[in-house]
Amino acid sequence: MRARHLITLLLALGACKLGPNYERPEVPTPETWNDSLARDTAPPDTTFADLPWWRVFQDTTLQQLVRTALEQNPDLQIAAERVTEAEARLRITRAELYPWLNAGAGANRDEFGDLTSDVISAGVGASWQLDLFGRVRRASERDRALLLATDEARRGVVLALVSAVATAYVEVRTSDLQLEIARRTAESRRQYMDLAKQRFDGGVTSEIDYRQAQTQYEEARTAVINLQEQVARQENALSVLLGRAPGVVPRGRTLETQPLPASVPAGLPSALLERRPDLRAAEASLHAVTADVGVAKALLFPNISLTGFLGFASRELTGVFSGEGSAWGAGASLVQPLFEGGRLRANVKVSESRMRQGVSAYRGAVLRALQETENALVAVRLAGDRTASLDSQVVYNTITLRLAETRYEGGVAPFLEVLDAQRSLFNSELSAADSRRQRLLAYVNLYRALGGGWQQDSTSATPPQ
């Protein structure tokens, strides 16, 4: 009867886990996005983030660059190895729940004065630390959460890498376009410089017009040189993202022909908690520090271990495995901390403080995610208007330059008017190219902010056929 009661008590204690059970903290999120783009484009249950990356970035060259990065990027390889490490740590922790078995053999000789004793033994030993207060189970819960956080961090690296490659590619194509504009401008100014020299040599104009034309030409040449350096730097940066030595990268569609998504529904703000890898990783980390509170509290209670031995022992080697040489033993131990200078209770306070820090960190991550998404929505909504306005400026400045040249050649306007028109046209063309960059990157940033490609197959380097 007493044995049955003891077993019942042990089973009841074995079901006990100290410390708080994890619950997702309440984080207020708005019902809808503040920006009108999210409210006007699609029903709230659809989202741009549902698309895998190979459907968002439809330039086949860019798709190949992304695949290369997902296969070769060192940071992603490190993130994958961290998942493997976290899986192994979880197995190590879980192993403490089971008995340990050891096989062994030994030979001893003891001498006491004239007495000599030889003992030869072989057998199996076992030890089992009872997890009555849930220390190991809470530690396993913590390591499971850390494994999840590590895997979400890996997915976050995938999303960041895809976005970084797309961004770097857009930057390269932007510089390509601006370099083309600068070269075309330099050639146009060279021709105008030759014309100014002819007019000066013919005595039609003063030398100052010729020297100013030379200055304008050299300014355009300098812009060409600067943009050549910029292209090389951007290619090198993109090459490193691809996991290879710096060098030239292939080109696909031009900046002007890059396809844009037909619509960018944002879904519900609360859905970010399930889609964004950084938020899922932050929540898993909070779960881990919550479980650590239970680990710390369990250390305040007794540690109970069971040990046993079953084998054979004999004074002679031939008798070790005979029935007469059988031996066994069993034991139990209990260790209760009595005085440790307050270390264990302070450890509980530390873990509880980390849990509260984790709650604040999670809430802060959610707020930052909402901010990033709202900013990205505004950028997407206004990007088209900005591009259209700058394109109009290019048209108007082109007309202005043509009129200024006609007036100058007719002798009714100073050369300074032509110089101003040339500068305005060059600057507006560069700005128009940059606006196309901003427009494309606005979609990339929105895709990342929404946690794009959150489905499992979207983290693969090989799109499904």
C-alpha positions in Angstrom: 0.0 0.0 0.0 2.8 2.4 0.9 4.6 1.6 -2.3 1.5 2.3 -4.3 1.1 5.7 -2.6 4.8 6.5 -3.2 4.4 5.6 -6.9 1.3 7.8 -7.2 3.1 10.7 -5.5 6.0 10.4 -7.9 3.7 10.3 -10.9 1.9 13.4 -9.6 5.2 15.2 -9.1 6.4 14.1 -12.5 3.5 15.9 -14.1 4.5 19.1 -12.4 6.3 21.9 -14.2 7.3 25.0 -12.3 7.2 28.5 -13.8 4.7 30.2 -16.1 3.2 28.6 -19.2 3.8 30.7 -22.3 1.1 32.8 -23.8 1.4 35.4 -26.6 1.3 38.8 -25.0 -1.4 41.2 -26.0 0.0 43.6 -28.6 -2.6 46.1 -30.0 -2.6 46.2 -33.8 -4.9 48.4 -35.9 -7.8 46.8 -37.7 -6.7 48.3 -41.1 -3.7 50.0 -42.5 -3.6 53.8 -42.3 -2.5 54.3 -45.9 -5.3 54.4 -48.5 -3.4 52.1 -50.9 -4.0 49.1 -48.6 -7.7 50.0 -48.1 -8.5 50.5 -51.8 -6.7 47.7 -53.7 -8.1 44.4 -52.5 -10.1 42.5 -49.8 -8.4 42.4 -46.4 -7.8 38.6 -46.5 -5.5 38.8 -49.5 -1.9 40.0 -49.5 1.0 40.7 -51.8 3.2 38.7 -49.4 1.5 35.5 -50.5 3.4 35.6 -53.8 6.7 33.7 -53.9 9.7 35.7 -54.9 10.0 34.3 -58.4 6.5 35.7 -59.2 7.3 39.1 -57.8 10.7 39.5 -59.6 9.9 38.5 -63.2 13.3 39.4 -64.7 14.7 36.0 -65.5 18.3 37.2 -65.0 17.4 38.5 -61.5 15.7 35.2 -60.8 18.9 33.4 -61.6 20.9 35.7 -59.4 18.5 35.1 -56.5 18.8 31.3 -57.0 22.6 31.6 -57.0 22.5 33.7 -53.8 20.3 31.2 -52.0 22.6 28.4 -52.9 26.0 30.1 -52.2 25.6 33.0 -49.9 27.8 32.4 -46.8 25.4 34.2 -44.3 22.6 31.9 -45.4 24.8 28.9 -45.0 25.7 30.0 -41.5 22.0 30.5 -40.7 21.3 26.9 -41.8 24.1 25.5 -39.7 22.7 27.3 -36.7 19.5 25.5 -37.2 21.4 22.2 -37.2 23.2 23.3 -34.0 19.9 24.2 -32.3 18.5 20.7 -33.2 21.5 19.0 -31.6 21.2 21.1 -28.5 17.5 20.1 -28.1 18.5 16.4 -28.4 21.1 16.9 -25.7 18.6 18.5 -23.3 16.0 15.8 -24.0 18.5 13.1 -23.3 18.4 14.1 -19.6 14.8 12.8 -19.4 16.0 9.1 -19.9 18.1 6.8 -17.8 21.7 6.4 -18.6 23.1 2.9 -19.1 26.8 2.1 -19.0 28.6 -1.2 -19.5 31.9 -1.7 -17.8 34.5 -4.1 -16.6 37.4 -3.8 -14.1 40.0 -5.6 -12.1 41.2 -4.5 -8.6 43.9 -5.8 -6.3 43.8 -4.7 -2.6 46.5 -5.5 0.0 46.0 -5.2 3.7 49.2 -6.4 5.4 49.5 -10.1 4.6 46.1 -10.2 3.0 45.7 -9.8 -0.8 42.3 -9.5 -2.4 41.7 -9.7 -6.2 38.3 -8.7 -7.6 37.3 -8.9 -11.3 33.9 -7.5 -12.2 31.7 -6.8 -15.3 28.2 -5.5 -15.6 25.8 -2.8 -16.5 25.2 0.3 -14.5 22.2 2.7 -14.7 21.5 6.1 -13.4 18.3 8.2 -13.7 17.7 11.7 -12.5 14.0 12.2 -11.8 12.6 15.3 -13.3 10.0 15.8 -10.6 9.8 19.5 -10.8 10.1 19.9 -14.5 13.6 21.4 -14.8 14.5 19.2 -17.8 11.1 19.5 -19.4 11.2 23.3 -19.1 14.7 23.2 -20.5 13.5 21.1 -23.4 10.6 23.6 -24.0 13.2 26.4 -24.0 15.4 24.7 -26.5 12.4 23.8 -28.8 11.5 27.5 -28.8 15.1 28.4 -29.5 15.1 26.0 -32.4 12.0 27.6 -33.8 13.6 31.1 -33.3 16.7 29.9 -35.1 14.7 28.5 -38.0 12.7 31.7 -38.3 15.9 33.6 -38.2 17.1 31.5 -41.1 13.9 32.3 -43.0 14.5 36.0 -42.2 17.9 35.7 -43.7 16.3 34.2 -46.9 13.8 37.1 -47.1 16.5 39.7 -46.4 18.9 38.0 -49.0 16.2 37.9 -51.7 15.4 41.6 -51.1 19.1 42.6 -50.9 19.9 40.9 -54.3 16.8 42.5 -55.9 17.9 45.9 -54.4 21.5 45.5 -55.6 20.3 44.5 -59.1 18.0 47.5 -59.3 20.9 49.8 -58.2 23.1 48.4 -60.9 20.5 48.8 -63.6 19.9 52.4 -62.3 23.6 53.2 -62.6 23.6 51.6 -66.0 20.9 54.0 -67.2 22.4 57.0 -65.6 25.8 56.1 -67.2 24.1 55.9 -70.5 22.5 59.3 -69.9 25.9 60.8 -68.9 27.6 59.4 -72.0 24.9 60.7 -74.2 25.1 64.1 -72.5 28.9 64.2 -72.8 28.7 63.5 -76.5 26.1 66.1 -77.0 28.2 68.7 -75.1 31.3 67.7 -77.0 29.5 68.5 -80.3 28.3 71.8 -78.8 31.8 72.6 -77.6 33.0 72.0 -81.2 30.3 74.4 -82.5 31.3 77.0 -79.9 34.9 76.8 -81.0 34.0 77.3 -84.6 31.9 80.3 -83.7 34.8 81.7 -81.6 37.3 81.0 -84.4 35.0 82.8 -86.8 34.7 85.8 -84.6 31.0 85.3 -84.1 31.2 84.9 -80.3 33.7 85.7 -77.5 36.1 83.2 -76.0 34.1 82.9 -72.8 31.3 81.0 -74.6 33.9 78.5 -75.9 35.5 78.1 -72.4 32.1 77.6 -70.8 31.2 74.9 -73.3 34.4 73.2 -72.5 33.6 73.3 -68.8 30.1 71.8 -69.4 31.7 69.0 -71.4 34.3 68.2 -68.7 31.5 68.1 -66.1 29.7 65.5 -68.1 32.9 63.5 -68.6 33.4 63.6 -64.8 29.9 62.3 -64.3 30.7 59.4 -66.7 33.8 58.5 -64.7 32.0 58.7 -61.3 29.2 56.5 -62.6 31.6 54.0 -64.0 33.2 53.7 -60.6 29.7 53.4 -59.0 28.7 50.6 -61.4 31.9 48.7 -60.5 31.3 49.1 -56.8 27.7 47.9 -57.1 28.6 44.9 -59.2 31.2 43.9 -56.6 28.7 44.3 -53.8 26.1 42.1 -55.7 28.8 39.5 -56.4 29.5 39.1 -52.7 25.8 38.6 -52.0 25.9 35.9 -54.6 28.7 34.2 -52.6 31.4 34.7 -55.2 34.4 36.9 -55.9 33.7 40.5 -57.0 33.3 40.8 -60.7 30.9 41.6 -63.5 27.3 40.5 -63.1 24.9 39.6 -65.9 22.2 42.0 -67.0 18.6 41.3 -68.0 15.8 43.8 -68.5 16.6 47.5 -68.5 15.4 49.7 -65.7 12.6 51.1 -67.8 11.3 47.6 -68.8 11.3 46.0 -65.3 7.7 44.7 -64.7 5.7 46.1 -61.8 3.0 44.1 -59.9 -0.5 44.8 -61.0 -1.7 45.2 -57.4 -0.1 45.1 -53.9 -2.8 44.1 -51.4 -1.4 44.4 -47.9 -3.8 42.1 -45.9 -4.6 42.8 -42.3 -2.0 44.3 -39.9 -2.5 41.5 -37.4 -1.4 39.0 -40.1 2.2 40.3 -39.8 2.5 38.4 -36.5 2.2 35.1 -38.5 4.0 36.1 -41.7 7.1 38.1 -40.7 10.1 35.8 -39.8 11.5 38.4 -37.4 8.3 38.7 -35.4 8.0 34.9 -35.3 11.6 34.6 -34.1 11.0 37.3 -31.5 8.0 35.5 -30.2 9.9 32.2 -30.1 12.7 33.9 -28.1 10.1 35.2 -25.7 8.8 31.7 -25.3 12.3 30.5 -24.5 13.0 33.0 -21.8 9.6 32.3 -20.3 10.5 28.6 -20.1 13.8 29.6 -18.5 11.9 30.9 -15.5 10.7 27.3 -14.8 14.3 26.0 -15.1 15.5 28.5 -12.6 12.7 27.8 -10.1 13.2 24.0 -10.4 16.8 24.4 -9.2 15.4 25.6 -5.8 13.9 22.1 -5.2 15.5 18.7 -4.4 17.4 16.8 -7.0 16.6 13.1 -6.8 18.7 10.4 -8.6 18.4 6.7 -8.8 21.3 4.4 -9.5 21.7 0.7 -10.1 24.2 -2.0 -11.0 23.7 -5.5 -12.4 26.6 -7.8 -13.3 29.2 -10.3 -12.1 32.2 -10.2 -9.7 34.7 -12.9 -8.8 38.2 -13.3 -7.5 39.1 -15.3 -10.6 38.6 -14.4 -14.2 37.0 -17.8 -14.9 34.3 -17.2 -12.3 33.2 -13.8 -13.5 30.3 -15.0 -15.6 29.2 -17.9 -13.5 26.0 -17.8 -11.6 27.8 -17.7 -8.3 29.6 -14.5 -9.2 26.4 -12.4 -9.8 26.2 -9.0 -8.2 23.7 -6.2 -8.1 23.1 -3.0 -6.3 20.6 -0.1 -6.2 20.5 3.3 -4.5 18.9 6.7 -4.4 20.1 10.1 -3.5 18.5 13.4 -2.8 20.2 16.7 -2.8 18.4 19.8 -1.5 20.2 23.2 -1.7 20.3 24.7 1.8 22.6 27.7 1.6 24.2 29.1 -1.6 24.3 32.8 -0.7 21.1 33.6 -2.5 22.5 32.6 -5.9 19.5 30.4 -6.9 16.9 32.9 -6.0 18.8 35.7 -7.7 18.9 33.4 -10.8 15.1 33.3 -10.7 14.9 37.1 -10.6 17.3 37.2 -13.5 15.2 34.9 -15.6 12.0 36.8 -14.7 13.6 40.0 -15.7 14.7 38.5 -19.0 11.1 37.4 -19.6 9.8 40.9 -19.1 12.5 42.2 -21.4 11.4 39.7 -24.0 7.8 40.9 -23.8 9.0 44.5 -24.4 11.3 43.4 -27.2 8.4 41.6 -28.9 6.1 44.5 -28.6 8.7 46.8 -30.0 9.4 44.5 -32.9 5.7 44.5 -33.8 5.5 48.3 -33.7 8.6 48.6 -35.9 7.1 46.1 -38.4 3.9 48.1 -38.5 5.9 51.3 -39.1 8.0 49.7 -41.9 4.9 48.5 -43.7 3.1 51.8 -43.4 6.1 53.6 -44.8 6.4 51.0 -47.6 2.7 51.5 -48.5 3.1 55.2 -48.7 6.2 54.9 -50.9 4.5 52.5 -53.3 1.4 54.8 -53.6 3.4 57.9 -54.3 6.2 56.4 -56.5 4.2 56.4 -59.7 3.2 60.1 -59.3 6.9 61.0 -58.6 8.1 59.2 -61.7 5.4 60.8 -63.9 6.3 64.3 -62.6 10.0 63.8 -63.3 9.4 62.4 -66.7 7.4 65.6 -67.5 10.3 67.7 -66.3 12.6 65.8 -68.8 10.2 66.7 -71.6 9.9 70.3 -70.6 13.7 70.7 -70.1 14.3 69.1 -73.5 12.0 71.7 -75.1 13.6 74.5 -73.1 17.1 73.5 -74.3 16.0 73.4 -77.9 14.5 76.8 -77.6 17.6 78.2 -75.8 19.9 76.8 -78.5 17.8 78.4 -81.3 17.8 81.7 -79.5 21.5 81.6 -78.9 22.3 80.6 -82.5 20.0 83.5 -83.7 21.9 85.9 -81.5 19.0 86.9 -79.3 20.0 85.1 -76.1 23.3 84.7 -74.2 25.2 81.4 -74.0 24.4 81.3 -70.2 20.8 80.5 -71.1 22.0 77.4 -73.0 24.2 76.3 -70.1 21.4 76.6 -67.6 19.1 74.6 -69.9 21.8 71.9 -70.4 22.3 71.5 -66.7 18.6 71.4 -66.0 18.0 68.7 -68.6 20.9 66.5 -67.4 19.8 66.8 -63.7 16.2 66.0 -64.6 17.2 62.9 -66.6 19.3 61.6 -63.7 16.5 62.3 -61.3 13.9 60.6 -63.5 16.2 57.5 -63.6 16.5 57.6 -59.9 12.7 57.8 -59.5 12.4 54.6 -61.4 14.8 53.1 -59.0 12.8 54.3 -56.0 9.6 53.0 -57.5 11.0 49.5 -58.0 12.6 49.5 -54.6 9.3 50.6 -53.0 7.8 47.3 -54.2 10.8 45.3 -52.9 10.6 47.0 -49.5 6.8 46.4 -49.3 7.3 42.8 -50.1 10.0 42.5 -47.3 7.9 44.5 -44.8 4.9 42.2 -45.3 7.0 39.1 -44.8 6.8 38.2 -48.4 7.4 34.6 -49.5 6.4 33.3 -46.0 5.3 30.0 -47.3 7.7 27.1 -46.9 8.4 26.6 -50.6 9.2 30.2 -51.1 12.5 29.8 -49.1 13.8 27.4 -51.7 16.4 28.2 -54.3 14.5 26.2 -56.9 11.0 27.4 -57.8 8.4 24.6 -58.3 7.8 23.7 -61.9 
